[in-house]
Amino acid sequence: MRRHRSSYEDYLLNEYLNGEIFGMAGGTPEHAANTLAIAAELHAQLKGKPCRAYSPDLRVRVLETGLATYPDVSVVCGPMEFDPDGRNTATNPTLLVEVLSPGTEDYDRGEKREHYFTIPSLREYLLVSQTERKMELYRRTGDAWSHEVALNGGCESGC
């Protein structure tokens, strides 16, 4: 991952944290197809509800840490709240989805997850594997996060 110092205003299509822009490589065709399938399913499931699914074009900013990122899929319930530094950046997602890529999986599971968990409105964080039939859901109940794993249509970890 290439890094260089920049201002937040210079940040356009990559991830931003503490003056650094992190270039994120373009996704594979499988990544793009998985992202679209998840967004389409969420869009259909949320029809008529006070929540809305968004594509990776929606920038999300973690106000507590300063991270600005483009999750693969985002869901916002209720009115969208915006970053004071940019009206095109949401700060109150309810669900964030990342389709795991070999180059970003460790980041999505680790540092990025820790940033996301500081978002007060966030209730669920879903990780979707590209290489196996596996999804992992982190769910907030009160102040605690639980972790559920679904494999091959089955489930482990109490889901």
ChimeraX attribute file (.defattr): number of C-alpha atoms within 10 A of each C-alpha:
attribute: neighborCount
match mode: 1-to-1
recipient: residues
	/A:1	9
	/A:2	9
	/A:3	11
	/A:4	9
	/A:5	13
	/A:6	14
	/A:7	12
	/A:8	18
	/A:9	10
	/A:10	13
	/A:11	17
	/A:12	12
	/A:13	15
	/A:14	16
	/A:15	20
	/A:16	25
	/A:17	19
	/A:18	13
	/A:19	17
	/A:20	19
	/A:21	24
	/A:22	18
	/A:23	14
	/A:24	15
	/A:25	12
	/A:26	8
	/A:27	14
	/A:28	11
	/A:29	9
	/A:30	13
	/A:31	19
	/A:32	14
	/A:33	12
	/A:34	17
	/A:35	21
	/A:36	16
	/A:37	12
	/A:38	18
	/A:39	22
	/A:40	16
	/A:41	11
	/A:42	18
	/A:43	16
	/A:44	12
	/A:45	13
	/A:46	15
	/A:47	11
	/A:48	9
	/A:49	9
	/A:50	10
	/A:51	19
	/A:52	22
	/A:53	24
	/A:54	19
	/A:55	17
	/A:56	18
	/A:57	15
	/A:58	18
	/A:59	23
	/A:60	24
	/A:61	27
	/A:62	22
	/A:63	18
	/A:64	11
	/A:65	14
	/A:66	14
	/A:67	19
	/A:68	26
	/A:69	24
	/A:70	21
	/A:71	21
	/A:72	24
	/A:73	23
	/A:74	26
	/A:75	24
	/A:76	21
	/A:77	17
	/A:78	13
	/A:79	10
	/A:80	15
	/A:81	14
	/A:82	15
	/A:83	18
	/A:84	11
	/A:85	10
	/A:86	12
	/A:87	9
	/A:88	14
	/A:89	21
	/A:90	21
	/A:91	22
	/A:92	24
	/A:93	27
	/A:94	20
	/A:95	22
	/A:96	24
	/A:97	22
	/A:98	23
	/A:99	23
	/A:100	21
	/A:101	19
	/A:102	9
	/A:103	12
	/A:104	16
	/A:105	16
	/A:106	13
	/A:107	13
	/A:108	20
	/A:109	14
	/A:110	11
	/A:111	10
	/A:112	15
	/A:113	17
	/A:114	13
	/A:115	18
	/A:116	24
	/A:117	18
	/A:118	13
	/A:119	18
	/A:120	15
	/A:121	16
	/A:122	20
	/A:123	17
	/A:124	21
	/A:125	21
	/A:126	19
	/A:127	21
	/A:128	22
	/A:129	18
	/A:130	16
	/A:131	10
	/A:132	9
	/A:133	12
	/A:134	16
	/A:135	19
	/A:136	20
	/A:137	18
	/A:138	20
	/A:139	18
	/A:140	16
	/A:141	10
	/A:142	7
	/A:143	6
	/A:144	8
	/A:145	14
	/A:146	12
	/A:147	16
	/A:148	15
	/A:149	17
	/A:150	17
	/A:151	12
	/A:152	9
	/A:153	8
	/A:154	10
	/A:155	14
	/A:156	11
	/A:157	10
	/A:158	9
	/A:159	10
